[in-house]
Amino acid sequence: MANVGTAPASAIPAEELTRITDDIVAALKTVYDPEIPADIYELGLIYKIDIDDDRNVDIQMTLTAPGCPVAGEMPGWVENAVGTVEGVQIVRVELVFDPPWTPERMSEEAQVAVGWY
């Protein structure tokens, strides 16, 4: 799954940081890959989530394939979904392809959804 965290000494109270993190994950689970019937979080497409002290969120994500037909749109979908989380300020989404995505990154839930389990 994703690496979720902040700098070691966050200015955000622990309870709020937990809520924001949980809400970000919930928001990510509303974004689906149009070619696979599973959300991008369970597919393992989210590589990193960083929340800074100003509640700005940086997300590194990948695609199932670099030539994915929605490559130009999906980062915007992620930005819009996470931007609805209460307390989040700026959302920046970066597409990365290293390491390349493989089906092993999928959660058991996603494997069941696509019939691979």
ChimeraX attribute file (.defattr): number of C-alpha atoms within 10 A of each C-alpha:
attribute: neighborCount
match mode: 1-to-1
recipient: residues
	/A:1	14
	/A:2	17
	/A:3	12
	/A:4	15
	/A:5	15
	/A:6	16
	/A:7	10
	/A:8	6
	/A:9	7
	/A:10	14
	/A:11	13
	/A:12	16
	/A:13	9
	/A:14	10
	/A:15	9
	/A:16	11
	/A:17	19
	/A:18	13
	/A:19	14
	/A:20	20
	/A:21	20
	/A:22	14
	/A:23	17
	/A:24	21
	/A:25	20
	/A:26	15
	/A:27	19
	/A:28	21
	/A:29	17
	/A:30	15
	/A:31	18
	/A:32	18
	/A:33	17
	/A:34	13
	/A:35	10
	/A:36	13
	/A:37	15
	/A:38	22
	/A:39	19
	/A:40	25
	/A:41	25
	/A:42	22
	/A:43	27
	/A:44	22
	/A:45	24
	/A:46	25
	/A:47	21
	/A:48	16
	/A:49	21
	/A:50	19
	/A:51	23
	/A:52	17
	/A:53	15
	/A:54	13
	/A:55	18
	/A:56	15
	/A:57	22
	/A:58	17
	/A:59	23
	/A:60	19
	/A:61	24
	/A:62	23
	/A:63	24
	/A:64	19
	/A:65	12
	/A:66	14
	/A:67	9
	/A:68	14
	/A:69	12
	/A:70	14
	/A:71	15
	/A:72	11
	/A:73	10
	/A:74	22
	/A:75	20
	/A:76	14
	/A:77	17
	/A:78	24
	/A:79	19
	/A:80	15
	/A:81	19
	/A:82	27
	/A:83	19
	/A:84	14
	/A:85	18
	/A:86	12
	/A:87	14
	/A:88	19
	/A:89	16
	/A:90	14
	/A:91	20
	/A:92	18
	/A:93	19
	/A:94	11
	/A:95	18
	/A:96	16
	/A:97	14
	/A:98	9
	/A:99	8
	/A:100	12
	/A:101	21
	/A:102	13
	/A:103	12
	/A:104	10
	/A:105	18
	/A:106	19
	/A:107	16
	/A:108	13
	/A:109	15
	/A:110	22
	/A:111	18
	/A:112	13
	/A:113	15
	/A:114	11
	/A:115	9
	/A:116	10
	/A:117	9
